[in-house]
Amino acid sequence: MTRTIAVANQKGGVAKTTTVASLGAAWAEMGRKVLLVDLDPQACLTFSLGLDPEALEFSVHDVLLGRVAARLALVPTDDGPDLLPATIDLAGTEAHLLTKTGREYALRSALEDVAGDYDLIVLDCSPSLGVLTINALTAADEVIIPLQCETLSHRGVRQLLDTVADVQRLCNKDLTIRGVLPTMFDARTNMAKAVLSDVQQRYQLSVLEPPIAKSIRFAEAPAAGRSVLATAGTSRGAAAYREVARRIIKDDD
């Protein structure tokens, strides 16, 4: 059965896109059929996987507005997963959707066209709690929350959890929170450990392990148009994402 996972946090710079690309590549290595969906108008996932957003004929923007079926917009990537890419046009999608009845269900309906072809669909959410993120949460089975373990990084967790609760109540009663994934983690600092512990206890959230340590390798990968598993496959960061991916699959099996 296809599992759809939203990777969400309205705070930018917490490694949402890195997490989507890395987990997607790890699951593809494990023989799973994976679809990644870029829901950020900045199109960082699309660029990071080697595609030029300006050269695309169709994107998730066209799919969400019902102009083309999702299958027509899919593109393969060198890392293994297929991608439903984004362009800057996605910035105007929310305004269009706001006028539509059932706008929260646009992505779920669009993915019905292809869901049976994949084991996992991973949604890279924009850094906001707008209509696109609501669409992702409505379409998802579960949510992973990347968390940079610094003082300011968890201030928005409560807002995200409130949004998840609203979606569970109104749009998607089966949505669950898989847990928080510590990213850019520096185990040498008491601050990182304290923030992670506070979030875990305050909100009763599971912590996905192992944490993803800080590494320059993550910044280098997008320039090559590949995930860190391809550009630095033996690095600690790549190994950590492989282990997180393995544990998620093991939990689902």
C-alpha positions in Angstrom: 0.0 0.0 0.0 1.3 3.4 -0.9 2.5 5.5 2.1 2.3 9.3 1.6 4.6 11.3 3.9 4.6 15.1 4.3 7.9 16.7 5.5 6.7 19.9 7.1 7.9 22.8 9.2 6.9 26.4 8.5 10.4 27.6 9.6 12.7 27.8 6.6 16.3 26.5 6.7 15.6 23.3 8.7 16.6 20.8 6.0 13.1 19.9 4.7 14.3 19.6 1.1 17.5 17.8 2.1 15.4 15.4 4.1 13.0 14.7 1.2 15.8 14.2 -1.3 17.9 12.0 1.0 15.1 9.8 2.3 13.8 9.5 -1.3 17.2 8.4 -2.6 17.6 6.0 0.4 14.3 4.3 -0.2 15.1 4.0 -4.0 18.3 2.3 -3.0 16.3 -0.1 -1.0 14.3 -1.0 -4.1 11.2 1.0 -3.3 9.3 2.9 -6.0 9.4 6.5 -4.8 7.7 9.8 -5.9 8.8 13.1 -4.6 6.6 16.2 -4.8 8.0 19.7 -4.7 5.4 22.0 -3.1 7.7 25.0 -2.6 7.5 27.9 -5.1 11.3 28.3 -4.7 11.6 24.9 -6.4 14.6 24.0 -4.3 13.9 20.2 -4.5 13.5 20.4 -8.2 16.8 22.3 -8.6 18.6 20.1 -6.1 17.8 17.0 -8.1 19.3 18.4 -11.3 16.3 19.9 -13.1 16.0 23.5 -14.4 12.6 24.8 -13.3 12.6 27.3 -16.1 12.8 24.5 -18.7 9.9 22.4 -17.5 6.8 22.0 -19.7 4.5 21.1 -16.8 4.8 21.3 -13.1 2.8 20.7 -9.9 1.2 24.1 -10.5 -0.5 22.8 -13.6 -1.5 19.6 -11.8 -3.1 21.3 -8.9 -5.1 23.6 -11.1 -6.4 20.6 -13.1 -4.7 21.6 -16.4 -2.9 18.3 -16.8 -2.9 14.9 -15.0 -0.1 14.2 -12.6 1.3 11.5 -14.8 2.1 14.0 -17.6 4.2 16.2 -15.2 6.4 13.5 -13.7 10.1 13.4 -14.5 12.7 10.8 -13.5 15.8 11.8 -11.5 19.3 10.4 -11.4 18.9 9.4 -7.8 16.1 7.0 -8.5 12.8 8.6 -7.4 10.4 10.2 -9.8 9.7 13.9 -9.2 6.6 16.1 -9.6 8.5 19.3 -9.9 7.8 22.9 -9.0 8.3 26.2 -10.7 7.9 29.8 -9.6 4.3 29.6 -11.0 3.5 27.7 -7.8 3.6 31.1 -6.0 0.3 31.9 -7.6 -1.3 28.5 -7.1 -2.7 29.4 -3.6 -4.6 32.4 -4.9 -6.2 30.2 -7.6 -7.0 27.5 -5.1 -8.6 29.9 -2.7 -11.5 30.4 -5.1 -12.1 26.7 -5.5 -14.5 24.5 -3.6 -12.7 21.6 -1.9 -9.3 23.4 -2.3 -7.8 21.4 0.5 -8.2 18.2 -1.5 -6.6 19.3 -4.8 -3.3 17.4 -4.2 -5.0 14.3 -2.8 -7.2 14.1 -5.9 -4.3 14.8 -8.3 -2.1 12.0 -6.8 -4.9 9.4 -7.2 -3.8 9.3 -10.8 -0.3 7.8 -9.9 -0.5 6.6 -6.3 -0.8 3.0 -7.3 2.6 3.1 -9.1 4.6 3.9 -5.9 5.4 2.5 -2.6 6.2 5.9 -1.1 5.2 9.4 -2.0 7.1 12.2 -0.1 5.8 15.8 -0.1 8.3 18.6 0.3 6.2 21.4 1.9 6.8 25.1 1.6 7.9 27.0 4.7 4.4 28.2 5.5 1.1 27.0 6.8 -0.8 28.1 3.7 -3.1 26.3 1.3 -0.2 24.3 -0.2 0.8 22.9 3.2 -2.8 22.2 4.1 -3.1 20.3 0.8 0.0 18.2 1.7 -1.3 17.4 5.2 -4.7 16.4 3.7 -3.0 14.1 1.2 -0.6 12.6 3.7 -0.8 9.5 5.9 1.9 10.9 8.2 4.1 13.9 8.9 7.8 14.2 9.6 8.9 17.4 11.2 12.6 18.3 10.6 13.8 20.3 13.6 17.0 22.3 13.8 17.9 22.1 17.5 18.3 25.8 18.3 16.2 28.0 20.5 14.2 29.8 17.8 13.7 26.7 15.7 11.0 25.0 17.8 8.8 28.1 18.4 6.7 27.2 15.4 6.2 23.6 16.3 3.1 24.4 18.4 1.6 26.3 15.4 2.3 23.3 13.1 0.8 20.9 15.6 -2.3 23.1 15.8 -2.6 23.0 12.0 -2.2 19.2 12.0 -4.9 19.0 14.6 -7.2 21.1 12.4 -6.5 19.0 9.4 -7.2 15.8 11.4 -10.5 17.2 12.6 -11.7 18.6 9.2 -9.9 17.0 6.3 -7.9 13.9 7.2 -8.8 12.1 10.4 -6.2 9.4 9.7 -3.2 11.8 9.6 -0.5 10.9 12.1 2.7 12.5 13.2 5.7 10.1 12.7 7.9 12.4 14.8 10.6 15.1 14.7 13.8 14.5 12.9 16.8 16.4 14.5 18.7 18.1 11.7 22.0 20.1 11.6 22.5 18.5 15.0 25.6 19.3 17.0 25.8 16.7 19.8 28.7 18.6 21.4 26.4 21.4 22.6 24.1 21.3 25.6 21.7 23.6 23.7 20.9 21.1 21.0 20.2 18.4 23.5 18.1 20.7 25.7 16.0 21.9 22.8 15.3 18.4 21.5 14.4 17.2 25.0 12.1 20.2 25.5 10.2 19.6 22.2 9.9 15.9 22.9 8.5 16.4 26.4 6.4 19.5 25.8 4.6 18.1 22.8 4.9 14.3 23.5 6.5 13.7 20.1 8.6 10.8 19.0 12.2 11.5 17.9 13.4 9.9 14.7 16.9 8.5 15.1 19.8 8.9 14.4 19.9 12.7 14.4 21.4 14.3 11.2 24.6 16.0 12.1 25.8 19.2 10.6 28.0 18.7 7.5 29.2 20.8 4.6 28.4 17.8 2.4 24.7 18.8 2.4 25.4 22.2 1.0 27.6 20.7 -1.8 25.0 18.2 -3.0 22.5 20.5 -4.7 25.2 22.1 -6.9 25.7 18.6 -8.4 22.0 18.1 -8.9 22.0 15.0 -6.7 21.3 14.0 -3.1 24.0 13.6 -0.6 23.7 9.8 -0.9 25.1 10.2 -4.5 27.7 13.0 -3.9 29.0 11.8 -0.5 27.6 8.3 -0.1 30.0 7.3 2.6 29.6 10.4 4.7 28.0 10.4 8.2 25.1 12.4 6.9 24.3 9.9 4.1 24.6 7.0 6.6 22.2 8.7 9.0 19.6 9.3 6.4 19.9 5.7 5.2 19.3 4.5 8.8 16.3 6.8 9.3 14.8 5.5 6.1 15.5 1.9 7.1 13.8 2.4 10.5 10.7 4.0 8.9 10.3 1.1 6.5 10.9 -1.4 9.2 8.2 0.2 11.4 5.8 0.1 8.5 6.5 -3.6 7.6 
